[in-house]
Amino acid sequence: MTALKLFFIIVFTIVGSAFGFAQKKVSLLIAEYDEQASDNHLQHLVKYVFVDGAMVSKEPIISALIKKKGEKKTKKQAG
């Protein structure tokens, strides 16, 4: 009987610690202009990852040309 109680205490402790200390992970996607956007017309889609409210990483997803050199309007406005 004592071994059975000990077994349940160990199992509940392991299960409780697994769910009790779960970190909340959230991602945020942001479109950013390149630092030299006036020259190269690039825009980047960047993923910021937060764990428990603190930023842990910044991952570039894709870069896109938003305006060709010499164009007066962006592709979206030209349509």
BELTASUL-V490992 format. One record per residue. N is the residue number from 0. RES is the residue in one small letter. BURIAL is + if it has 16 or more other C-alpha atoms within 10 Angstrom, else -. Layout:
n->(N & N)
res->(RES & RES)
burial->(BURIAL & BURIAL)
This chain:
n->(0 & 1 & 2 & 3 & 4 & 5 & 6 & 7 & 8 & 9 & 10 & 11 & 12 & 13 & 14 & 15 & 16 & 17 & 18 & 19 & 20 & 21 & 22 & 23 & 24 & 25 & 26 & 27 & 28 & 29 & 30 & 31 & 32 & 33 & 34 & 35 & 36 & 37 & 38 & 39 & 40 & 41 & 42 & 43 & 44 & 45 & 46 & 47 & 48 & 49 & 50 & 51 & 52 & 53 & 54 & 55 & 56 & 57 & 58 & 59 & 60 & 61 & 62 & 63 & 64 & 65 & 66 & 67 & 68 & 69 & 70 & 71 & 72 & 73 & 74 & 75 & 76 & 77 & 78)
res->(m & t & a & l & k & l & f & f & i & i & v & f & t & i & v & g & s & a & f & g & f & a & q & k & k & v & s & l & l & i & a & e & y & d & e & q & a & s & d & n & h & l & q & h & l & v & k & y & v & f & v & d & g & a & m & v & s & k & e & p & i & i & s & a & l & i & k & k & k & g & e & k & k & t & k & k & q & a & g)
burial->(- & - & - & - & - & - & - & - & - & - & - & - & - & - & - & - & - & - & - & - & - & - & - & - & - & - & - & - & - & - & - & - & + & - & - & - & - & - & - & - & + & + & + & + & + & + & + & + & + & + & - & - & - & - & - & - & - & - & - & - & - & - & - & - & - & + & + & - & - & - & - & - & - & - & - & - & - & - & -)
